[in-house]
Amino acid sequence: TDRWLKHYIYARVKKTAFKNYDVLLTLLTSAVWHGLYPGYYMSFMTAALLINVARLGRRVCRPRFMEADGKTAGPLKPLYDAVTFVAHQFVFNYTMIPFVLLSFTDGLAFWQSMHFGGHIVLVVGLVVLTLAGGNKRPSRAPKATTTTTTTTTTATATTTTAHNDTPMPRKTRSATNGAADSGSTSPYSLRKRC
């Protein structure tokens, strides 16, 4: 079910005008898939909020626990991982109780007995993280520049990478048969090379 939702709902919604609602529409589809009990809809709609807040939190907080290169874990990264794991488990369990209880009144009674703590944490997190710049996607490195030299049999390209100015040769499609320059005609050789 997860793969089907990812491939047929999430990935396709990302390509439409509704891409800002990708998680919400995917989880709504999952709720319909499970059935018509109100507990499913309560849980999945709250889970959509949880996922979006978790994404914002990762975008804002995680870089502070990484080294300058953004890939190497800093000394406090294990603490960040442990705290976010535990926090996610608490809020996720709170979110999914109506899924188990099935009825609207039972699910609402549970959340009320918890003073809607999970919802308050999620809404406050959404506001704080959005104000902290979490709604801004990290800028991508500029596309590499490409110059092409064509001969009668093959095309070669030189690509300058974004992180340094060292030219790197790259194989491209042959001008005569469309296959990669290596001469291989397997389906894997026909994929675009990076």
TAURSUL-V395219 format. One record per residue. NEAR is the number of other C-alpha atoms within 10 Angstrom. Layout:
NEAR ; NEAR
//
This chain:
8 ; 8 ; 9 ; 9 ; 17 ; 15 ; 12 ; 11 ; 18 ; 21 ; 14 ; 15 ; 19 ; 14 ; 10 ; 11 ; 9 ; 12 ; 15 ; 11 ; 15 ; 21 ; 22 ; 21 ; 20 ; 21 ; 22 ; 19 ; 16 ; 18 ; 21 ; 12 ; 12 ; 12 ; 12 ; 11 ; 16 ; 17 ; 24 ; 28 ; 23 ; 22 ; 24 ; 24 ; 18 ; 21 ; 21 ; 19 ; 18 ; 23 ; 16 ; 18 ; 23 ; 18 ; 16 ; 23 ; 21 ; 15 ; 19 ; 17 ; 15 ; 16 ; 16 ; 16 ; 18 ; 16 ; 13 ; 11 ; 8 ; 12 ; 9 ; 11 ; 16 ; 15 ; 11 ; 11 ; 17 ; 12 ; 11 ; 15 ; 13 ; 11 ; 12 ; 16 ; 11 ; 11 ; 11 ; 15 ; 12 ; 12 ; 18 ; 17 ; 12 ; 20 ; 22 ; 18 ; 19 ; 26 ; 20 ; 12 ; 17 ; 19 ; 16 ; 17 ; 13 ; 15 ; 23 ; 17 ; 14 ; 16 ; 18 ; 11 ; 10 ; 12 ; 11 ; 14 ; 14 ; 19 ; 18 ; 11 ; 13 ; 20 ; 15 ; 13 ; 18 ; 22 ; 12 ; 15 ; 21 ; 16 ; 10 ; 15 ; 13 ; 20 ; 16 ; 11 ; 9 ; 8 ; 6 ; 6 ; 9 ; 9 ; 10 ; 12 ; 11 ; 12 ; 9 ; 11 ; 9 ; 11 ; 10 ; 8 ; 10 ; 18 ; 18 ; 17 ; 16 ; 17 ; 18 ; 17 ; 16 ; 12 ; 9 ; 7 ; 10 ; 11 ; 13 ; 10 ; 11 ; 14 ; 16 ; 21 ; 20 ; 19 ; 16 ; 10 ; 12 ; 12 ; 19 ; 22 ; 20 ; 11 ; 11 ; 11 ; 13 ; 10 ; 8 ; 10 ; 15 ; 15 ; 12 ; 10 ; 11 ; 7
//
